């Protein structure tokens, strides 16, 4: 993949962050937005992961220690295909996986 493609993915991740936080009606999007490029690089270039086989042996795991930036991880996972992007709109809603 070329740099331009990663930039486009990171832009979609940012849109997902803004939509999720707006839909939730609360949150601090700055921490998530500022981490979009690095999280995109991890999930789309560096990490050994497979959305079709999320429990595969030897997969890489990412631990996000600043919980207030969870929307960036959710947006990247959705963009990568782990769940539908539309699910981002359920952030902080009762019954949501997010």
N, C-alpha and C positions, 0 to 999 in steps of 0.2 A: 504494500500500500504506500502511496506517496503522501508527503506532508499535507497537501491540500485536502486529501481525504480525511486525515486525522483531524484537521481543523474543522471540517464540516461535521464530523461526528461530535467533536467537543461543543460545537454550536448547538447541535440538537440536544446534547446533554444539558447545556445551560437552559435551553427552552424548557426541558422537562423539569428542571429544578424550579424555575420561576412558576410554571403551571402548578406544580405540586404544592409549593409553599403558599401560593395564592389561593388554591382550592382549600387548603387546610385552614386558612385564615389566620395563621400564626407561623412564626419561625424567623430565623435569621439567615437569609439567603446568601449573605456575603461570604461566609466561610465555605459554603458549597460551591458558589460560583468561582471563587479563586482557586479551588482545587480541581476544576473541571478538566484542565489540560493534562495534569499528571494522572488523574484517575482514568481518563480516556487512554493515555499511553499505556497504563498498566493493563486495563481490561481488553484493549484491542491490539496490543503489540507484544507486551512482555509476558503476561501471565499465561501459563499452560492451563487453559480451562476449555470446557465444551458445554454450551447450554443444552445440547441434546443429551448429555450424559453428566449431569451436575455432581454426581457422586463418584466420578471416575477415580481410579487408583492413581496416585501421584500428582493429582491436580494441585495447583497453587491456591493458596488461601490468602485473602486480604482482610486484615483486621483494621477497622477504622476506629481510632481511639477517641476522636472528638465527635461525640454523638450528635452535637448540634449540626454537624455537616452530613448527617445521614442522607439527606436528599441527593447529594452528588453520587453516592453509592447506589441508591435506588434508581436514579436516572440512568446511570451507566449500565446497571444490570438489565434494565428494561430495554435500553438501546441495543444491548448485546444479545437480547433474545431470551432472557430467563423468564420473563413474564411480559404481558402486553403493556405497551407504553401508556395506554389508557388507565391502567391501574395506579399510575402516579397520582391521579386525581382523587384517590382514596386515602392519601396520606393523612394520618392522625384522625381517621374516621373509625367509629366503632365497627368491629368485624373485619377491618382491613388487615391484610398481611403486613402492611406498612405501618 
